[in-house]
């Protein structure tokens, strides 16, 4: 569950512009995210898009909702790969709007590079590759395994997501849009005796 804990604090800090120590305090007081309020008051359309439903975890639905965002899209395709592509397609669609008459504030949260590191067959570039079930079996323990195969699976997933993001960025008119990319954590592949990210600080 540490992934969701980190994810909740990352999104909170990005949208509220505050340290996550006040997470519960601000949500108890029903304070909306400052970014959403600022952009909405400036005439922007606010959109939150995710390929992984995070709205039900650890109070995240209290600030990732239609009170803070005009559109809330939780992609529900069968695979993470399809969900990522659906999310990116919607972002591209929104970016076609005229920024002068219909400015957009878009938050897109993608999850393919989270374990079990999903990717389409054409991105199987690094070998050997661990199977998804083997990655899930290790979870957040220091179980001995083929760390190279697991790392390659994550690298293939990162290559897939990089390609999707590159397509988005090259399709944008960057004189009319600002693109910011961030992440909530990295991964260990037994370099420190642990796997993934729910172990050492």
DRENPA-3360 file (N, C-alpha, C; in nm, 2 decimals, always signed):
BEGIN
1 = XXXXXXXX = +0.08/-0.12/+0.00/+0.00/+0.00/+0.00/+0.08/+0.13/+0.00 ~ +0.21/+0.11/+0.01/+0.30/+0.23/+0.02/+0.29/+0.31/-0.11 ~ +0.27/+0.25/-0.22/+0.25/+0.32/-0.35/+0.14/+0.42/-0.34 ~ +0.03/+0.37/-0.29/-0.09/+0.46/-0.28/-0.06/+0.58/-0.18 ~ +0.01/+0.55/-0.08/+0.05/+0.65/+0.02/+0.13/+0.75/-0.05 ~ +0.23/+0.71/-0.12/+0.32/+0.81/-0.19/+0.24/+0.88/-0.30 ~ +0.16/+0.81/-0.37/+0.08/+0.87/-0.47/-0.01/+0.98/-0.42 ~ -0.07/+0.95/-0.31/-0.16/+1.05/-0.25/-0.09/+1.18/-0.21;
9 = XXXXXXXX = +0.03/+1.16/-0.15/+0.10/+1.28/-0.10/+0.16/+1.36/-0.22 ~ +0.21/+1.28/-0.32/+0.26/+1.35/-0.44/+0.15/+1.44/-0.50 ~ +0.04/+1.38/-0.53/-0.07/+1.46/-0.60/-0.12/+1.57/-0.51 ~ -0.13/+1.55/-0.38/-0.17/+1.65/-0.29/-0.07/+1.77/-0.29 ~ +0.06/+1.74/-0.28/+0.16/+1.85/-0.28/+0.16/+1.93/-0.41 ~ +0.14/+1.85/-0.53/+0.14/+1.92/-0.65/+0.02/+2.01/-0.67 ~ -0.09/+1.97/-0.63/-0.22/+2.04/-0.65/-0.24/+2.15/-0.54 ~ -0.19/+2.12/-0.42/-0.21/+2.22/-0.31/-0.10/+2.32/-0.29;
17 = XXXXXXXX = +0.02/+2.28/-0.35/+0.14/+2.36/-0.33/+0.18/+2.37/-0.18 ~ +0.16/+2.26/-0.11/+0.19/+2.26/+0.03/+0.26/+2.12/+0.07 ~ +0.34/+2.12/+0.17/+0.40/+2.00/+0.22/+0.28/+1.90/+0.26 ~ +0.31/+1.77/+0.25/+0.20/+1.68/+0.28/+0.17/+1.66/+0.43 ~ +0.24/+1.72/+0.52/+0.22/+1.71/+0.66/+0.08/+1.76/+0.70 ~ +0.02/+1.84/+0.61/-0.11/+1.90/+0.65/-0.22/+1.83/+0.57 ~ -0.19/+1.71/+0.51/-0.29/+1.64/+0.43/-0.43/+1.62/+0.50 ~ -0.43/+1.55/+0.61/-0.56/+1.53/+0.68/-0.62/+1.66/+0.72;
25 = XXXXXXXX = -0.54/+1.75/+0.77/-0.60/+1.87/+0.83/-0.67/+1.95/+0.72 ~ -0.61/+1.96/+0.60/-0.68/+2.04/+0.49/-0.80/+1.96/+0.44 ~ -0.79/+1.83/+0.43/-0.91/+1.75/+0.38/-1.02/+1.76/+0.49 ~ -0.99/+1.75/+0.61/-1.09/+1.76/+0.72/-1.16/+1.90/+0.71 ~ -1.09/+2.00/+0.67/-1.15/+2.13/+0.65/-1.22/+2.16/+0.52 ~ -1.21/+2.05/+0.43/-1.27/+2.05/+0.30/-1.22/+2.16/+0.21 ~ -1.09/+2.19/+0.22/-1.02/+2.29/+0.14/-0.99/+2.22/+0.00 ~ -1.03/+2.29/-0.10/-1.00/+2.25/-0.24/-0.86/+2.27/-0.28;
33 = XXXXXXXX = -0.81/+2.20/-0.38/-0.67/+2.22/-0.42/-0.65/+2.36/-0.48 ~ -0.54/+2.43/-0.43/-0.52/+2.56/-0.48/-0.50/+2.58/-0.63 ~ -0.43/+2.48/-0.69/-0.41/+2.48/-0.83/-0.54/+2.48/-0.91 ~ -0.63/+2.39/-0.87/-0.76/+2.38/-0.94/-0.84/+2.51/-0.92 ~ -0.84/+2.57/-0.80/-0.91/+2.69/-0.77/-0.85/+2.81/-0.85 ~ -0.72/+2.82/-0.85/-0.65/+2.93/-0.92/-0.68/+2.93/-1.07 ~ -0.67/+2.81/-1.13/-0.69/+2.80/-1.27/-0.84/+2.82/-1.31 ~ -0.93/+2.76/-1.23/-1.07/+2.78/-1.25/-1.11/+2.93/-1.24;
41 = XXXXXXXX = -1.06/+3.00/-1.14/-1.09/+3.14/-1.13/-1.03/+3.22/-1.24 ~ -0.93/+3.17/-1.31/-0.86/+3.24/-1.42/-0.93/+3.20/-1.55 ~ -1.04/+3.12/-1.55/-1.11/+3.09/-1.67/-1.06/+2.96/-1.74 ~ -0.98/+2.88/-1.67/-0.94/+2.75/-1.73/-1.04/+2.64/-1.70 ~ -1.04/+2.54/-1.80/-1.11/+2.42/-1.78/-1.02/+2.32/-1.71 ~ -1.06/+2.27/-1.59/-0.97/+2.18/-1.52/-1.01/+2.03/-1.55 ~ -0.91/+1.95/-1.58/-0.93/+1.81/-1.61/-0.83/+1.72/-1.54 ~ -0.88/+1.62/-1.48/-0.79/+1.52/-1.42/-0.82/+1.38/-1.49;
49 = XXXXXXXX = -0.71/+1.33/-1.55/-0.72/+1.20/-1.62/-0.62/+1.10/-1.56 ~ -0.67/+0.98/-1.54/-0.58/+0.88/-1.48/-0.61/+0.74/-1.55 ~ -0.50/+0.66/-1.56/-0.52/+0.53/-1.61/-0.53/+0.43/-1.50 ~ -0.52/+0.48/-1.38/-0.54/+0.39/-1.26/-0.63/+0.46/-1.16 ~ -0.74/+0.40/-1.12/-0.83/+0.46/-1.03/-0.77/+0.48/-0.89 ~ -0.74/+0.61/-0.86/-0.68/+0.64/-0.73/-0.78/+0.72/-0.65 ~ -0.90/+0.74/-0.70/-0.99/+0.82/-0.63/-1.05/+0.76/-0.50 ~ -1.04/+0.63/-0.48/-1.09/+0.56/-0.36/-0.99/+0.53/-0.26;
57 = XXXXXXXX = -0.86/+0.57/-0.28/-0.76/+0.54/-0.19/-0.72/+0.65/-0.09 ~ -0.72/+0.62/+0.04/-0.67/+0.72/+0.14/-0.71/+0.86/+0.12 ~ -0.84/+0.88/+0.10/-0.91/+1.01/+0.10/-0.88/+1.09/-0.03 ~ -0.82/+1.02/-0.13/-0.79/+1.10/-0.25/-0.91/+1.15/-0.33 ~ -1.02/+1.08/-0.31/-1.14/+1.12/-0.38/-1.20/+1.25/-0.32 ~ -1.14/+1.29/-0.20/-1.19/+1.42/-0.14/-1.13/+1.54/-0.21 ~ -1.03/+1.52/-0.29/-0.97/+1.63/-0.37/-0.96/+1.60/-0.52 ~ -0.97/+1.47/-0.56/-0.98/+1.44/-0.70/-1.12/+1.41/-0.73;
65 = XXXXXXXX = -1.20/+1.51/-0.75/-1.34/+1.50/-0.77/-1.39/+1.61/-0.86 ~ -1.52/+1.61/-0.89/-1.58/+1.71/-0.98/-1.60/+1.84/-0.91 ~ -1.58/+1.85/-0.78/-1.58/+1.99/-0.72/-1.45/+2.06/-0.76 ~ -1.34/+1.98/-0.78/-1.21/+2.04/-0.81/-1.18/+2.04/-0.96 ~ -1.24/+1.95/-1.03/-1.21/+1.93/-1.17/-1.34/+1.93/-1.25 ~ -1.34/+2.00/-1.36/-1.46/+2.00/-1.45/-1.48/+1.87/-1.51 ~ -1.37/+1.80/-1.55/-1.38/+1.67/-1.60/-1.29/+1.57/-1.52 ~ -1.34/+1.46/-1.49/-1.26/+1.36/-1.41/-1.28/+1.23/-1.50;
73 = XXXXXXXX = -1.17/+1.19/-1.56/-1.17/+1.07/-1.65/-1.08/+0.96/-1.59 ~ -1.15/+0.85/-1.55/-1.08/+0.73/-1.50/-1.09/+0.63/-1.61 ~ -0.98/+0.60/-1.68/-0.98/+0.51/-1.79/-1.00/+0.37/-1.74 ~ -1.10/+0.30/-1.81/-1.14/+0.17/-1.76/-1.12/+0.06/-1.86 ~ -1.02/+0.07/-1.95/-0.99/-0.03/-2.04/-0.94/-0.16/-1.97 ~ -0.93/-0.27/-2.05/-0.89/-0.39/-1.98/-0.75/-0.39/-1.93 ~ -0.66/-0.34/-2.02/-0.52/-0.35/-1.98/-0.46/-0.21/-1.94 ~ -0.35/-0.20/-1.87/-0.29/-0.08/-1.84/-0.24/-0.01/-1.97;
81 = XXXXXXXX = -0.19/-0.09/-2.06/-0.15/-0.03/-2.19/-0.26/+0.04/-2.26 ~ -0.38/-0.02/-2.27/-0.49/+0.04/-2.33/-0.54/+0.17/-2.25 ~ -0.53/+0.16/-2.12/-0.57/+0.27/-2.04/-0.47/+0.39/-2.06 ~ -0.34/+0.36/-2.07/-0.25/+0.47/-2.09/-0.28/+0.54/-2.22 ~ -0.30/+0.46/-2.32/-0.33/+0.51/-2.46/-0.46/+0.59/-2.46 ~ -0.56/+0.55/-2.39/-0.69/+0.62/-2.38/-0.67/+0.75/-2.31 ~ -0.59/+0.75/-2.20/-0.56/+0.88/-2.13/-0.49/+0.98/-2.22 ~ -0.38/+0.93/-2.29/-0.30/+1.02/-2.37/-0.39/+1.07/-2.49;
89 = XXXXXXXX = -0.48/+0.99/-2.54/-0.56/+1.03/-2.65/-0.65/+1.15/-2.61 ~ -0.70/+1.14/-2.48/-0.79/+1.24/-2.43/-0.71/+1.37/-2.41 ~ -0.59/+1.36/-2.36/-0.51/+1.48/-2.34/-0.49/+1.55/-2.48 ~ -0.45/+1.47/-2.58/-0.43/+1.53/-2.72/-0.56/+1.60/-2.77 ~ -0.67/+1.54/-2.74/-0.80/+1.59/-2.78/-0.82/+1.73/-2.71 ~ -0.79/+1.73/-2.58/-0.81/+1.86/-2.51/-0.72/+1.97/-2.55 ~ -0.60/+1.93/-2.60/-0.50/+2.03/-2.64/-0.53/+2.09/-2.77 ~ -0.63/+2.04/-2.84/-0.68/+2.10/-2.97/-0.75/+2.23/-2.95;
97 = XXXXXXXX = -0.80/+2.25/-2.82/-0.88/+2.37/-2.79/-0.79/+2.49/-2.81 ~ -0.85/+2.60/-2.84/-0.78/+2.73/-2.86/-0.74/+2.78/-2.72 ~ -0.62/+2.80/-2.68/-0.58/+2.84/-2.55/-0.62/+2.98/-2.51 ~ -0.65/+3.06/-2.62/-0.70/+3.20/-2.59/-0.84/+3.20/-2.55 ~ -0.93/+3.12/-2.61/-1.07/+3.12/-2.57/-1.11/+3.01/-2.48 ~ -1.03/+2.90/-2.47/-1.06/+2.78/-2.39/-0.94/+2.73/-2.33 ~ -0.87/+2.80/-2.23/-0.75/+2.75/-2.17/-0.77/+2.63/-2.09 ~ -0.67/+2.54/-2.08/-0.69/+2.41/-2.01/-0.58/+2.39/-1.91;
105 = XXXXXXXX = -0.62/+2.34/-1.79/-0.53/+2.29/-1.69/-0.56/+2.14/-1.68 ~ -0.46/+2.06/-1.73/-0.48/+1.91/-1.74/-0.38/+1.84/-1.65 ~ -0.43/+1.75/-1.57/-0.34/+1.67/-1.49/-0.37/+1.52/-1.53 ~ -0.26/+1.46/-1.58/-0.27/+1.32/-1.63/-0.18/+1.23/-1.55 ~ -0.24/+1.13/-1.48/-0.16/+1.05/-1.39/-0.16/+0.91/-1.45 ~ -0.04/+0.86/-1.49/-0.02/+0.74/-1.56/+0.05/+0.63/-1.47 ~ +0.02/+0.50/-1.50/+0.07/+0.40/-1.41/+0.14/+0.28/-1.47 ~ +0.17/+0.28/-1.60/+0.22/+0.16/-1.66/+0.36/+0.13/-1.61;
113 = XXXXXXXX = +0.44/+0.23/-1.56/+0.57/+0.20/-1.51/+0.57/+0.15/-1.36 ~ +0.45/+0.14/-1.31/+0.44/+0.08/-1.17/+0.43/-0.07/-1.19 ~ +0.49/-0.15/-1.08/+0.48/-0.29/-1.10/+0.34/-0.34/-1.12 ~ +0.31/-0.44/-1.21/+0.41/-0.53/-1.27/+0.47/-0.48/-1.41 ~ +0.47/-0.35/-1.43/+0.54/-0.29/-1.54/+0.49/-0.34/-1.68 ~ +0.37/-0.29/-1.71/+0.31/-0.34/-1.84/+0.36/-0.26/-1.96 ~ +0.36/-0.34/-2.07/+0.40/-0.28/-2.20/+0.35/-0.37/-2.31 ~ +0.33/-0.31/-2.43/+0.28/-0.38/-2.54/+0.39/-0.47/-2.60;
121 = XXXXXXXX = +0.36/-0.57/-2.68/+0.46/-0.67/-2.73/+0.57/-0.60/-2.81 ~ +0.54/-0.49/-2.89/+0.64/-0.43/-2.97/+0.75/-0.35/-2.89 ~ +0.72/-0.34/-2.76/+0.82/-0.27/-2.67/+0.90/-0.37/-2.59 ~ +0.90/-0.50/-2.63/+0.98/-0.60/-2.56/+1.12/-0.59/-2.62 ~ +1.19/-0.49/-2.58/+1.33/-0.46/-2.64/+1.44/-0.51/-2.55 ~ +1.42/-0.52/-2.42/+1.53/-0.56/-2.33/+1.50/-0.70/-2.28 ~ +1.59/-0.79/-2.30/+1.58/-0.93/-2.26/+1.69/-0.97/-2.17 ~ +1.66/-1.07/-2.08/+1.54/-1.15/-2.06/+1.44/-1.06/-1.98;
129 = XXXXXXXX = +1.31/-1.10/-1.99/+1.20/-1.03/-1.93/+1.13/-1.12/-1.83 ~ +1.11/-1.07/-1.71/+1.03/-1.15/-1.61/+0.88/-1.14/-1.65 ~ +0.81/-1.24/-1.62/+0.66/-1.24/-1.64/+0.60/-1.16/-1.53 ~ +0.48/-1.10/-1.57/+0.41/-1.01/-1.47/+0.39/-1.09/-1.34 ~ +0.35/-1.21/-1.35/+0.31/-1.29/-1.23/+0.44/-1.30/-1.14 ~ +0.55/-1.31/-1.20/+0.68/-1.33/-1.12/+0.71/-1.20/-1.05 ~ +0.69/-1.09/-1.11/+0.71/-0.96/-1.05/+0.62/-0.94/-0.93 ~ +0.49/-0.97/-0.95/+0.39/-0.96/-0.85/+0.42/-1.05/-0.73;
137 = XXXXXXXX = +0.48/-1.17/-0.76/+0.51/-1.26/-0.65/+0.62/-1.21/-0.56 ~ +0.71/-1.13/-0.61/+0.82/-1.07/-0.53/+0.76/-0.96/-0.44 ~ +0.67/-0.88/-0.49/+0.61/-0.77/-0.42/+0.72/-0.69/-0.35 ~ +0.70/-0.64/-0.23/+0.80/-0.56/-0.16/+0.88/-0.63/-0.06 ~ +0.94/-0.75/-0.10/+1.02/-0.83/-0.02/+1.16/-0.84/-0.08 ~ +1.26/-0.89/-0.01/+1.39/-0.91/-0.06/+1.41/-1.05/-0.10 ~ +1.31/-1.11/-0.16/+1.32/-1.25/-0.22/+1.42/-1.25/-0.33 ~ +1.51/-1.35/-0.33/+1.61/-1.36/-0.43/+1.53/-1.39/-0.56;
145 = XXXXXXXX = +1.58/-1.33/-0.67/+1.52/-1.35/-0.80/+1.60/-1.30/-0.91 ~ +1.56/-1.31/-1.03/+1.63/-1.26/-1.14/+1.61/-1.11/-1.15 ~ +1.69/-1.03/-1.09/+1.67/-0.89/-1.09/+1.69/-0.83/-1.22 ~ +1.77/-0.89/-1.31/+1.79/-0.83/-1.44/+1.67/-0.85/-1.52 ~ +1.60/-0.96/-1.51/+1.48/-0.98/-1.59/+1.37/-0.89/-1.54 ~ +1.36/-0.86/-1.41/+1.26/-0.77/-1.36/+1.30/-0.63/-1.40 ~ +1.42/-0.59/-1.40/+1.46/-0.46/-1.44/+1.43/-0.44/-1.59 ~ +1.46/-0.54/-1.67/+1.43/-0.53/-1.81/+1.28/-0.51/-1.83;
153 = XXXXXXXX = +1.20/-0.57/-1.75/+1.05/-0.55/-1.77/+1.02/-0.41/-1.74 ~ +1.08/-0.35/-1.64/+1.05/-0.21/-1.61/+1.11/-0.12/-1.72 ~ +1.22/-0.15/-1.77/+1.28/-0.07/-1.88/+1.19/-0.07/-2.00 ~ +1.14/-0.19/-2.04/+1.04/-0.20/-2.15/+0.92/-0.11/-2.13 ~ +0.87/-0.12/-2.00/+0.75/-0.04/-1.97/+0.78/+0.11/-1.98 ~ +0.90/+0.15/-1.93/+0.94/+0.29/-1.93/+0.96/+0.34/-2.08 ~ +1.01/+0.25/-2.16/+1.03/+0.28/-2.31/+0.89/+0.30/-2.37 ~ +0.80/+0.22/-2.34/+0.66/+0.24/-2.39/+0.60/+0.37/-2.35;
161 = XXXXXXXX = +0.61/+0.40/-2.22/+0.56/+0.53/-2.17/+0.63/+0.65/-2.23 ~ +0.76/+0.64/-2.24/+0.84/+0.74/-2.30/+0.79/+0.77/-2.45 ~ +0.77/+0.67/-2.52/+0.72/+0.68/-2.66/+0.58/+0.75/-2.66 ~ +0.49/+0.72/-2.57/+0.36/+0.78/-2.56/+0.38/+0.93/-2.53 ~ +0.46/+0.96/-2.44/+0.48/+1.10/-2.40/+0.55/+1.18/-2.51 ~ +0.64/+1.12/-2.58/+0.71/+1.18/-2.69/+0.61/+1.22/-2.80 ~ +0.52/+1.13/-2.83/+0.41/+1.15/-2.93/+0.33/+1.27/-2.89 ~ +0.30/+1.28/-2.76/+0.21/+1.39/-2.71/+0.29/+1.52/-2.72;
169 = XXXXXXXX = +0.41/+1.52/-2.67/+0.49/+1.65/-2.67/+0.52/+1.70/-2.81 ~ +0.55/+1.61/-2.91/+0.57/+1.65/-3.04/+0.45/+1.70/-3.11 ~ +0.33/+1.65/-3.07/+0.20/+1.69/-3.13/+0.16/+1.83/-3.07 ~ +0.22/+1.87/-2.96/+0.17/+2.00/-2.90/+0.23/+2.12/-2.97 ~ +0.16/+2.23/-2.96/+0.22/+2.36/-3.00/+0.28/+2.41/-2.87 ~ +0.41/+2.40/-2.86/+0.47/+2.44/-2.73/+0.48/+2.59/-2.71 ~ +0.44/+2.66/-2.82/+0.44/+2.81/-2.80/+0.31/+2.85/-2.72 ~ +0.21/+2.75/-2.72/+0.08/+2.78/-2.65/+0.06/+2.69/-2.53;
177 = XXXXXXXX = +0.15/+2.60/-2.50/+0.13/+2.51/-2.39/+0.26/+2.49/-2.31 ~ +0.24/+2.46/-2.18/+0.35/+2.42/-2.09/+0.33/+2.28/-2.05 ~ +0.44/+2.20/-2.05/+0.43/+2.06/-2.02/+0.53/+2.04/-1.90 ~ +0.47/+1.98/-1.79/+0.55/+1.95/-1.67/+0.54/+1.80/-1.65 ~ +0.65/+1.73/-1.62/+0.64/+1.59/-1.59/+0.71/+1.56/-1.46 ~ +0.65/+1.48/-1.38/+0.71/+1.44/-1.25/+0.67/+1.30/-1.21 ~ +0.74/+1.24/-1.11/+0.71/+1.11/-1.06/+0.71/+1.10/-0.91 ~ +0.65/+1.00/-0.85/+0.65/+1.00/-0.71/+0.76/+0.91/-0.64;
185 = XXXXXXXX = +0.82/+0.83/-0.72/+0.93/+0.75/-0.66/+1.00/+0.67/-0.77 ~ +1.12/+0.62/-0.74/+1.20/+0.53/-0.83/+1.18/+0.38/-0.78 ~ +1.25/+0.29/-0.83/+1.24/+0.15/-0.80/+1.38/+0.09/-0.76 ~ +1.38/-0.01/-0.67/+1.50/-0.09/-0.64/+1.48/-0.22/-0.71 ~ +1.59/-0.27/-0.76/+1.59/-0.41/-0.81/+1.70/-0.49/-0.75 ~ +1.70/-0.50/-0.62/+1.79/-0.58/-0.53/+1.93/-0.51/-0.52 ~ +1.95/-0.39/-0.57/+2.08/-0.33/-0.55/+2.10/-0.30/-0.40 ~ +1.99/-0.28/-0.33/+2.01/-0.25/-0.18/+1.95/-0.36/-0.10;
193 = XXXXXXXX = +1.93/-0.48/-0.16/+1.87/-0.59/-0.09/+1.72/-0.59/-0.09 ~ +1.66/-0.50/-0.16/+1.51/-0.49/-0.17/+1.47/-0.47/-0.31 ~ +1.34/-0.50/-0.33/+1.27/-0.48/-0.46/+1.17/-0.37/-0.45 ~ +1.15/-0.30/-0.56/+1.05/-0.20/-0.58/+1.06/-0.08/-0.48 ~ +0.96/-0.04/-0.41/+0.97/+0.09/-0.34/+0.91/+0.10/-0.21 ~ +0.86/-0.02/-0.15/+0.80/-0.01/-0.02/+0.89/-0.06/+0.09 ~ +1.02/-0.03/+0.08/+1.12/-0.09/+0.17/+1.19/+0.02/+0.24 ~ +1.31/+0.05/+0.19/+1.40/+0.15/+0.26/+1.35/+0.29/+0.22;
201 = X = +1.37/+0.38/+0.32/+1.34/+0.52/+0.29/+1.42/+0.58/+0.18;
% end
